[in-house]
Amino acid sequence: LEKAENASVIYTPFYTDNGKRIYIDGITGRVVKEPVVEEKSPNSSHILITYLVAGILALAIPVTWLRIVLPLGISFIPLLRRKLG
């Protein structure tokens, strides 16, 4: 990735069959291959639960403006948790 970071324009990674990412420099056409290391976010279950609750609230609340405001507010909880630690 450090080779790809030095490139001028980097396109989003493409994936190969052998488990590597391919980064392409948009100016020079240089190709950088890296092994893929996938890590699960520690807050991924919290994010899923928050969005499910927000979706249920959006369906259950009869007042139109609250259907938008409450789920939107709840959806920021995982973001705040990540920012605050």
OpenMM code with the backbone's topology and positions (N, CA, C; nanometers):
from openmm import Vec3, app, unit

residues = "LEU GLU LYS ALA GLU ASN ALA SER VAL ILE TYR THR PRO PHE TYR THR ASP ASN GLY LYS ARG ILE TYR ILE ASP GLY ILE THR GLY ARG VAL VAL LYS GLU PRO VAL VAL GLU GLU LYS SER PRO ASN SER SER HIS ILE LEU ILE THR TYR LEU VAL ALA GLY ILE LEU ALA LEU ALA ILE PRO VAL THR TRP LEU ARG ILE VAL LEU PRO LEU GLY ILE SER PHE ILE PRO LEU LEU ARG ARG LYS LEU GLY".split()
positions = [
    Vec3(0.0822, -0.1200, 0.0000),
    Vec3(0.0000, 0.0000, 0.0000),
    Vec3(0.0859, 0.1253, 0.0000),
    Vec3(0.2050, 0.1187, 0.0602),
    Vec3(0.2893, 0.2384, 0.0605),
    Vec3(0.3323, 0.2751, -0.0809),
    Vec3(0.3513, 0.1746, -0.1676),
    Vec3(0.3802, 0.2056, -0.3075),
    Vec3(0.2601, 0.2731, -0.3714),
    Vec3(0.1407, 0.2239, -0.3388),
    Vec3(0.0194, 0.2814, -0.3965),
    Vec3(-0.0059, 0.4216, -0.3435),
    Vec3(0.0332, 0.4494, -0.2184),
    Vec3(0.0116, 0.5825, -0.1623),
    Vec3(0.1002, 0.6861, -0.2300),
    Vec3(0.2131, 0.6448, -0.2833),
    Vec3(0.3018, 0.7377, -0.3522),
    Vec3(0.2552, 0.7671, -0.4939),
    Vec3(0.1568, 0.6944, -0.5421),
    Vec3(0.1062, 0.7154, -0.6776),
    Vec3(0.0220, 0.8423, -0.6817),
    Vec3(0.0071, 0.8977, -0.8009),
    Vec3(-0.0639, 1.0242, -0.8130),
    Vec3(-0.2149, 1.0098, -0.7989),
    Vec3(-0.2754, 0.9173, -0.8685),
    Vec3(-0.4193, 0.8928, -0.8579),
    Vec3(-0.4380, 0.7428, -0.8429),
    Vec3(-0.5076, 0.7021, -0.7381),
    Vec3(-0.5247, 0.5597, -0.7128),
    Vec3(-0.6715, 0.5249, -0.7287),
    Vec3(-0.6991, 0.4269, -0.8136),
    Vec3(-0.8355, 0.3795, -0.8265),
    Vec3(-0.8651, 0.2823, -0.7136),
    Vec3(-0.9921, 0.2653, -0.6821),
    Vec3(-1.0302, 0.1740, -0.5754),
    Vec3(-0.9786, 0.0343, -0.6069),
    Vec3(-0.9559, -0.0447, -0.5020),
    Vec3(-0.8919, -0.1740, -0.5243),
    Vec3(-0.9794, -0.2712, -0.6022),
    Vec3(-0.9146, -0.3425, -0.6907),
    Vec3(-0.9764, -0.4551, -0.7585),
    Vec3(-0.9265, -0.5796, -0.6871),
    Vec3(-0.9981, -0.6886, -0.6971),
    Vec3(-0.9579, -0.8111, -0.6295),
    Vec3(-0.9248, -0.9188, -0.7315),
    Vec3(-0.8240, -0.9977, -0.6998),
    Vec3(-0.7876, -1.1095, -0.7857),
    Vec3(-0.8346, -1.2391, -0.7205),
    Vec3(-0.8216, -1.3484, -0.7931),
    Vec3(-0.8649, -1.4773, -0.7402),
    Vec3(-0.7720, -1.5302, -0.6313),
    Vec3(-0.6482, -1.4880, -0.6312),
    Vec3(-0.5530, -1.5422, -0.5340),
    Vec3(-0.5440, -1.4580, -0.4070),
    Vec3(-0.6438, -1.3756, -0.3792),
    Vec3(-0.6495, -1.3032, -0.2531),
    Vec3(-0.5622, -1.1803, -0.2463),
    Vec3(-0.5453, -1.1090, -0.3561),
    Vec3(-0.4669, -0.9856, -0.3548),
    Vec3(-0.5514, -0.8704, -0.4064),
    Vec3(-0.5194, -0.7516, -0.3565),
    Vec3(-0.5804, -0.6305, -0.4092),
    Vec3(-0.4890, -0.5734, -0.5151),
    Vec3(-0.5492, -0.5142, -0.6157),
    Vec3(-0.4707, -0.4494, -0.7200),
    Vec3(-0.5057, -0.3014, -0.7196),
    Vec3(-0.4068, -0.2174, -0.6929),
    Vec3(-0.4244, -0.0728, -0.7005),
    Vec3(-0.3646, -0.0253, -0.8319),
    Vec3(-0.4329, 0.0668, -0.8979),
    Vec3(-0.3848, 0.1164, -1.0264),
    Vec3(-0.3648, 0.2669, -1.0177),
    Vec3(-0.2452, 0.3129, -1.0534),
    Vec3(-0.2161, 0.4556, -1.0609),
    Vec3(-0.2815, 0.5092, -1.1876),
    Vec3(-0.3690, 0.6076, -1.1719),
    Vec3(-0.4449, 0.6589, -1.2849),
    Vec3(-0.3638, 0.7395, -1.3831),
    Vec3(-0.2474, 0.7906, -1.3436),
    Vec3(-0.1657, 0.8731, -1.4325),
    Vec3(-0.0633, 0.7878, -1.5069),
    Vec3(0.0142, 0.7118, -1.4326),
    Vec3(0.1219, 0.6349, -1.4952),
    Vec3(0.0780, 0.4958, -1.5386),
    Vec3(-0.0328, 0.4465, -1.4838),
    Vec3(-0.0783, 0.3120, -1.5164),
    Vec3(-0.0068, 0.2039, -1.4384),
    Vec3(0.0743, 0.2431, -1.3399),
    Vec3(0.1479, 0.1471, -1.2586),
    Vec3(0.0508, 0.0627, -1.1760),
    Vec3(0.0788, -0.0648, -1.1634),
    Vec3(-0.0068, -0.1578, -1.0900),
    Vec3(0.0664, -0.2036, -0.9648),
    Vec3(-0.0016, -0.1988, -0.8505),
    Vec3(0.0561, -0.2446, -0.7241),
    Vec3(-0.0355, -0.3532, -0.6695),
    Vec3(0.0224, -0.4702, -0.6372),
    Vec3(-0.0562, -0.5808, -0.5826),
    Vec3(-0.0218, -0.5988, -0.4355),
    Vec3(-0.1236, -0.6230, -0.3538),
    Vec3(-0.1047, -0.6456, -0.2109),
    Vec3(-0.1934, -0.7587, -0.1628),
    Vec3(-0.1487, -0.8343, -0.0631),
    Vec3(-0.2375, -0.9356, -0.0053),
    Vec3(-0.3525, -0.8688, 0.0697),
    Vec3(-0.4674, -0.9331, 0.0694),
    Vec3(-0.5853, -0.8787, 0.1357),
    Vec3(-0.5871, -0.9243, 0.2805),
    Vec3(-0.5997, -0.8296, 0.3720),
    Vec3(-0.6138, -0.8598, 0.5137),
    Vec3(-0.7467, -0.8002, 0.5580),
    Vec3(-0.8469, -0.8853, 0.5732),
    Vec3(-0.9799, -0.8381, 0.6119),
    Vec3(-0.9933, -0.8479, 0.7628),
    Vec3(-1.0340, -0.7388, 0.8250),
    Vec3(-1.0563, -0.7379, 0.9684),
    Vec3(-1.1993, -0.6940, 0.9955),
    Vec3(-1.2611, -0.7605, 1.0896),
    Vec3(-1.3973, -0.7244, 1.1266),
    Vec3(-1.3918, -0.6055, 1.2213),
    Vec3(-1.4762, -0.5085, 1.1953),
    Vec3(-1.4833, -0.3909, 1.2812),
    Vec3(-1.5341, -0.4328, 1.4187),
    Vec3(-1.4733, -0.3815, 1.5272),
    Vec3(-1.5190, -0.4214, 1.6602),
    Vec3(-1.6602, -0.3725, 1.6909),
    Vec3(-1.7065, -0.2695, 1.6199),
    Vec3(-1.8391, -0.2147, 1.6460),
    Vec3(-1.9421, -0.2589, 1.5436),
    Vec3(-1.9104, -0.3582, 1.4608),
    Vec3(-2.0013, -0.3937, 1.3519),
    Vec3(-2.1358, -0.4442, 1.4027),
    Vec3(-2.1388, -0.5176, 1.5137),
    Vec3(-2.2674, -0.5647, 1.5655),
    Vec3(-2.3492, -0.4488, 1.6208),
    Vec3(-2.2836, -0.3515, 1.6824),
    Vec3(-2.3544, -0.2335, 1.7325),
    Vec3(-2.4145, -0.1539, 1.6175),
    Vec3(-2.3407, -0.1446, 1.5087),
    Vec3(-2.3893, -0.0708, 1.3920),
    Vec3(-2.5128, -0.1398, 1.3349),
    Vec3(-2.5087, -0.2710, 1.3228),
    Vec3(-2.6218, -0.3463, 1.2692),
    Vec3(-2.7454, -0.3289, 1.3565),
    Vec3(-2.7298, -0.3437, 1.4864),
    Vec3(-2.8433, -0.3294, 1.5784),
    Vec3(-2.9001, -0.1883, 1.5728),
    Vec3(-2.8138, -0.0884, 1.5670),
    Vec3(-2.8600, 0.0501, 1.5613),
    Vec3(-2.9414, 0.0760, 1.4361),
    Vec3(-2.8960, 0.0280, 1.3213),
    Vec3(-2.9707, 0.0500, 1.1973),
    Vec3(-3.1015, -0.0286, 1.1949),
    Vec3(-3.1036, -0.1471, 1.2545),
    Vec3(-3.2292, -0.2218, 1.2629),
    Vec3(-3.3309, -0.1484, 1.3497),
    Vec3(-3.2864, -0.0976, 1.4646),
    Vec3(-3.3759, -0.0214, 1.5526),
    Vec3(-3.4241, 0.1049, 1.4825),
    Vec3(-3.3345, 0.1728, 1.4125),
    Vec3(-3.3732, 0.2940, 1.3400),
    Vec3(-3.4761, 0.2622, 1.2318),
    Vec3(-3.4609, 0.1506, 1.1624),
    Vec3(-3.5571, 0.1115, 1.0596),
    Vec3(-3.6928, 0.0770, 1.1176),
    Vec3(-3.6938, 0.0065, 1.2301),
    Vec3(-3.8206, -0.0276, 1.2955),
    Vec3(-3.8908, 0.0986, 1.3434),
    Vec3(-3.8145, 0.1920, 1.4011),
    Vec3(-3.8743, 0.3184, 1.4441),
    Vec3(-3.9314, 0.3964, 1.3266),
    Vec3(-3.8617, 0.3933, 1.2143),
    Vec3(-3.9106, 0.4655, 1.0967),
    Vec3(-4.0443, 0.4092, 1.0496),
    Vec3(-4.0657, 0.2801, 1.0663),
    Vec3(-4.1928, 0.2196, 1.0267),
    Vec3(-4.3015, 0.2387, 1.1316),
    Vec3(-4.2630, 0.2447, 1.2588),
    Vec3(-4.3610, 0.2458, 1.3670),
    Vec3(-4.4109, 0.3848, 1.4050),
    Vec3(-4.3357, 0.4882, 1.3779),
    Vec3(-4.3725, 0.6228, 1.4223),
    Vec3(-4.4732, 0.6834, 1.3241),
    Vec3(-4.5894, 0.7279, 1.3750),
    Vec3(-4.6912, 0.7817, 1.2851),
    Vec3(-4.6662, 0.9257, 1.2389),
    Vec3(-4.5898, 1.0037, 1.3134),
    Vec3(-4.5663, 1.1441, 1.2783),
    Vec3(-4.4565, 1.1511, 1.1722),
    Vec3(-4.4846, 1.2177, 1.0604),
    Vec3(-4.3954, 1.2153, 0.9443),
    Vec3(-4.2566, 1.2694, 0.9748),
    Vec3(-4.2456, 1.3848, 1.0390),
    Vec3(-4.1130, 1.4432, 1.0608),
    Vec3(-4.0323, 1.3619, 1.1614),
    Vec3(-4.1008, 1.2963, 1.2564),
    Vec3(-4.0292, 1.2105, 1.3510),
    Vec3(-3.9775, 1.0838, 1.2831),
    Vec3(-4.0457, 1.0396, 1.1769),
    Vec3(-3.9988, 0.9224, 1.1020),
    Vec3(-3.8612, 0.9467, 1.0428),
    Vec3(-3.8317, 1.0714, 1.0147),
    Vec3(-3.7018, 1.1063, 0.9565),
    Vec3(-3.6009, 1.1409, 1.0652),
    Vec3(-3.6422, 1.2228, 1.1614),
    Vec3(-3.5485, 1.2766, 1.2610),
    Vec3(-3.4979, 1.1703, 1.3582),
    Vec3(-3.5868, 1.0899, 1.4158),
    Vec3(-3.5428, 0.9910, 1.5158),
    Vec3(-3.4487, 0.8847, 1.4588),
    Vec3(-3.4843, 0.8173, 1.3493),
    Vec3(-3.3891, 0.7186, 1.2955),
    Vec3(-3.2574, 0.7812, 1.2516),
    Vec3(-3.2642, 0.9030, 1.1983),
    Vec3(-3.1412, 0.9702, 1.1579),
    Vec3(-3.0530, 0.9977, 1.2791),
    Vec3(-3.1138, 1.0442, 1.3870),
    Vec3(-3.0388, 1.0686, 1.5102),
    Vec3(-2.9801, 0.9416, 1.5674),
    Vec3(-3.0587, 0.8343, 1.5658),
    Vec3(-3.0108, 0.7062, 1.6187),
    Vec3(-2.8976, 0.6507, 1.5329),
    Vec3(-2.9029, 0.6755, 1.4034),
    Vec3(-2.7990, 0.6207, 1.3160),
    Vec3(-2.6627, 0.6846, 1.3395),
    Vec3(-2.6581, 0.7983, 1.4089),
    Vec3(-2.5299, 0.8610, 1.4393),
    Vec3(-2.4645, 0.8039, 1.5650),
    Vec3(-2.5345, 0.7194, 1.6393),
    Vec3(-2.4787, 0.6630, 1.7626),
    Vec3(-2.3501, 0.5838, 1.7369),
    Vec3(-2.3443, 0.4919, 1.6379),
    Vec3(-2.2175, 0.4202, 1.6149),
    Vec3(-2.1033, 0.5134, 1.5768),
    Vec3(-2.1340, 0.6171, 1.5019),
    Vec3(-2.0307, 0.7135, 1.4644),
    Vec3(-1.9764, 0.7841, 1.5881),
    Vec3(-2.0651, 0.8250, 1.6769),
    Vec3(-2.0218, 0.8908, 1.8001),
    Vec3(-1.9418, 0.7957, 1.8883),
    Vec3(-1.9819, 0.6689, 1.8922),
    Vec3(-1.9080, 0.5718, 1.9734),
    Vec3(-1.7658, 0.5544, 1.9227),
    Vec3(-1.7504, 0.5547, 1.7891),
    Vec3(-1.6162, 0.5413, 1.7315),
    Vec3(-1.5322, 0.6643, 1.7595),
    Vec3(-1.5927, 0.7823, 1.7502),
    Vec3(-1.5183, 0.9069, 1.7717),
    Vec3(-1.4761, 0.9218, 1.9172),
    Vec3(-1.5650, 0.8853, 2.0096),
    Vec3(-1.5367, 0.9040, 2.1513),
    Vec3(-1.4522, 0.7922, 2.2108),
    Vec3(-1.4387, 0.6841, 2.1382),
    Vec3(-1.3519, 0.5778, 2.1867),
    Vec3(-1.4298, 0.4618, 2.2279),
] * unit.nanometer
topology = app.Topology()
chain = topology.addChain("A")
for resn in residues:
    res = topology.addResidue(resn, chain)
    for name in ("N", "CA", "C"):
        topology.addAtom(name, app.Element.getBySymbol(name[0]), res)
